[in-house]
Amino acid sequence: MKQVVVVDDYIPCNCGEPAFAEPNGNELWVVLLEKAFAKIHGSFLAIRSGWISEALNTLTGAPYETIEGVNEEKAHDLFKKLLHCEKRNYAMGCGLQ
């Protein structure tokens, strides 16, 4: 489902720098994308410590898979799966909870 989100250029700042996402130099697209994501969810507070899979799915509509509890025994299979996904240019993210 597509949703149009309108954002302005007022960005929450701390000491003159964006308070949350860190832009690369003067590139503001990541900050504005984060603001749109926060607006969809109601606030910046609502998106703190979330799942990268939820963010990628919300922003792209692409399906996702969350893999938890990887141990040494499963690490080789996970690495093969990541290489498979990388070859297909899938969006991927990683996080710790």
N, C-alpha and C positions, 0 to 999 in steps of 0.2 A: 504494500500500500504506500503510495507516494503521499508525502505531506510537505506542504510549503511552510517554511519557517522564516519569518522576517526578523533579522537582527540589526541592531544599530552598531555604531562603532565605539560605544562606551564600554570599556573593558575594566573589570575589577583589577585594581593595581595595589601593589605593596611597595612603597619606597620608589615609585616611578616605573616599576617593572610589572608586567602582567602577573597577577597573583597565583595563577594556576598553570596553564600550559606554557611552555617555554618556546617562543618563536625562534626560528633560525635567522638571526640578523633582523632585518626589517620586514620579513615575511609574516604577515598577520593571518594567513589563511587558517593555520592550526588553531589560533586563538578564537577566530570567528566560528570555526567549526565546533569547537568546544562549547562556545556560547550557545550555538543552535542546539547542541545535544542537551545542555543544561536546561534550555527553555522547553524542550520536549518533555523533560522529566520534572519540570517545576522549579528547579533552582540548582545552583552549583553545589549546595549542600547535599542534594538528593543524588548526585553522581559521584560523590567521593567514595573511594575504595570499591568501585564496581568491577564488573567482569569485562575484559577486553572483548570477549565474544559478543556480549550484548551491544557494546558500542559499535563494533564493526557491522553487526547485523542491522542495527537501527540506521546507520549512516549509509550502508550500501544495499541492504536488502538481501545480501548473500547468505546462504545457509552457513551454519557453523557447527563445530564439534568442540566440546570441552573435554579435555583429557586431564584426569586427576590421578593422584596416587601412583606416579611412576617411580618404580624402584630400579635397582641395578639390573634385575632380571629382565625388565621390560624396556630398558633404555635403548637397546639395539633396534628393537621393533619400532620404537618411537622415532628414532633417528631416520630409519628407512622411510617412515611415513612422512616426516618433515621434508626429506629430499624429494619425494614424490609430489608433495604439494608445492614445493618451491619450483619444480620444473614446469608446473601448470600455472605459475604466477598467481597462486591463491594468496589472498590477504591473510597474514598470520600475525598473531600477537602472543605475548607471554606475560604472565603475571604471577605474583606470589600472594597468597592469602594467609 
